[in-house]
Amino acid sequence: MTEFDIWAHRPGTGHQSGTDIVGYKVEATDGGIGKISKHSEEVGASHVVVDTGVWIFGKHVLLPAGTIKMIDTVEEKVYVDRTKDQIKDAPEFDEAKYAGEPSYLEQFGSYYGQSHM
């Protein structure tokens, strides 16, 4: 298996730097999980935060950019290469910790790096 940076957009996904994807629907491999509420293109830490709505009772989840398979700007959907269960079992996104702890993203990198199929 080829190593890749979980925090970078993969080639061929349709990612275009500067494109605002907030509000796009997010599709796991087995169905929809919510809408993007935050998007970061920070080098070495690119990610999206998804508001899962009623699916997981309003939980917000962080998905590193490396989990994105495809961005459809026409349909306004982002497809990720994880199942709903993998996303549901991920660490919950905490805005306060994100803002205040430089190493906060490491838990997501570890989780999604290990759960790559």
C-alpha positions as CSV (number, residue, x, y, z in Angstrom):
1,M,0.0,0.0,0.0
2,T,1.3,3.4,-0.9
3,E,1.9,6.0,1.8
4,F,0.1,9.3,1.5
5,D,-0.3,12.4,3.6
6,I,-3.7,12.1,5.4
7,W,-3.7,15.9,5.7
8,A,-3.3,16.7,2.0
9,H,-5.8,16.5,-0.9
10,R,-5.1,13.5,-3.1
11,P,-4.5,14.2,-6.8
12,G,-7.6,13.6,-9.0
13,T,-10.2,14.4,-6.4
14,G,-11.3,17.6,-8.1
15,H,-10.0,19.8,-5.3
16,Q,-9.3,23.3,-6.4
17,S,-7.5,25.6,-3.9
18,G,-9.7,28.5,-2.8
19,T,-13.0,26.8,-3.7
20,D,-15.5,27.2,-0.8
21,I,-17.0,23.8,-0.1
22,V,-18.8,24.8,3.1
23,G,-22.4,23.6,2.9
24,Y,-21.6,20.7,0.6
25,K,-23.2,17.4,1.5
26,V,-20.8,14.6,2.5
27,E,-21.2,11.1,1.3
28,A,-19.5,8.1,3.1
29,T,-19.1,4.9,1.2
30,D,-22.4,3.7,2.5
31,G,-24.5,6.9,2.6
32,G,-24.8,10.6,3.5
33,I,-23.4,11.8,6.8
34,G,-24.1,15.5,6.9
35,K,-22.9,18.9,5.6
36,I,-19.5,20.6,5.7
37,S,-19.5,23.4,8.3
38,K,-15.8,24.3,8.2
39,H,-13.1,23.8,5.6
40,S,-9.3,24.3,6.1
41,E,-6.7,24.3,3.4
42,E,-3.8,24.8,5.8
43,V,-0.7,23.1,4.5
44,G,-0.1,20.0,6.4
45,A,-3.5,20.1,8.2
46,S,-6.1,20.4,5.4
47,H,-9.5,19.1,6.6
48,V,-13.2,19.5,6.7
49,V,-15.5,19.6,9.7
50,V,-18.9,17.9,9.1
51,D,-22.1,18.7,11.0
52,T,-23.8,15.3,11.1
53,G,-27.2,16.8,12.1
54,V,-29.6,14.2,13.4
55,W,-27.6,11.3,12.1
56,I,-25.3,11.4,15.2
57,F,-27.4,13.8,17.3
58,G,-25.6,17.0,16.2
59,K,-22.1,15.7,16.5
60,H,-19.4,17.4,14.5
61,V,-16.7,15.3,13.0
62,L,-13.3,16.2,11.5
63,L,-12.2,14.5,8.3
64,P,-8.6,15.0,7.1
65,A,-8.4,16.0,3.4
66,G,-6.8,12.6,2.6
67,T,-10.1,10.9,3.3
68,I,-11.7,12.8,0.4
69,K,-12.1,10.7,-2.8
70,M,-14.0,13.2,-4.9
71,I,-15.4,16.7,-4.8
72,D,-18.4,17.3,-7.1
73,T,-18.9,21.0,-7.5
74,V,-21.9,20.6,-9.7
75,E,-23.9,18.4,-7.2
76,E,-22.1,20.2,-4.3
77,K,-21.1,16.8,-2.7
78,V,-17.9,15.6,-1.2
79,Y,-17.3,11.8,-1.3
80,V,-15.1,10.3,1.4
81,D,-13.5,6.8,1.5
82,R,-14.8,5.9,5.0
83,T,-17.9,4.1,6.1
84,K,-20.6,5.8,8.3
85,D,-19.5,3.6,11.2
86,Q,-15.8,4.6,10.8
87,I,-16.8,8.2,10.9
88,K,-19.3,7.7,13.8
89,D,-16.5,6.0,15.9
90,A,-14.0,8.8,15.2
91,P,-13.0,11.3,17.9
92,E,-15.5,14.1,18.3
93,F,-14.5,17.5,17.0
94,D,-14.1,20.1,19.8
95,E,-13.8,23.7,18.6
96,A,-12.1,24.9,21.9
97,K,-9.5,22.2,21.8
98,Y,-8.9,22.8,18.1
99,A,-8.2,26.5,18.7
100,G,-6.1,26.0,21.9
101,E,-4.1,22.8,21.5
102,P,-1.5,22.6,18.7
103,S,-1.3,18.8,18.9
104,Y,-5.1,18.4,18.8
105,L,-5.2,17.2,15.2
106,E,-2.8,14.3,15.9
107,Q,-5.6,12.1,17.3
108,F,-7.5,12.5,14.0
109,G,-4.4,11.7,12.0
110,S,-3.8,8.6,14.1
111,Y,-7.4,7.4,13.9
112,Y,-7.9,8.0,10.1
113,G,-4.4,6.9,9.2
114,Q,-5.0,3.5,10.9
115,S,-8.5,3.0,9.6
116,H,-7.6,3.5,6.0
117,M,-8.9,0.7,3.9
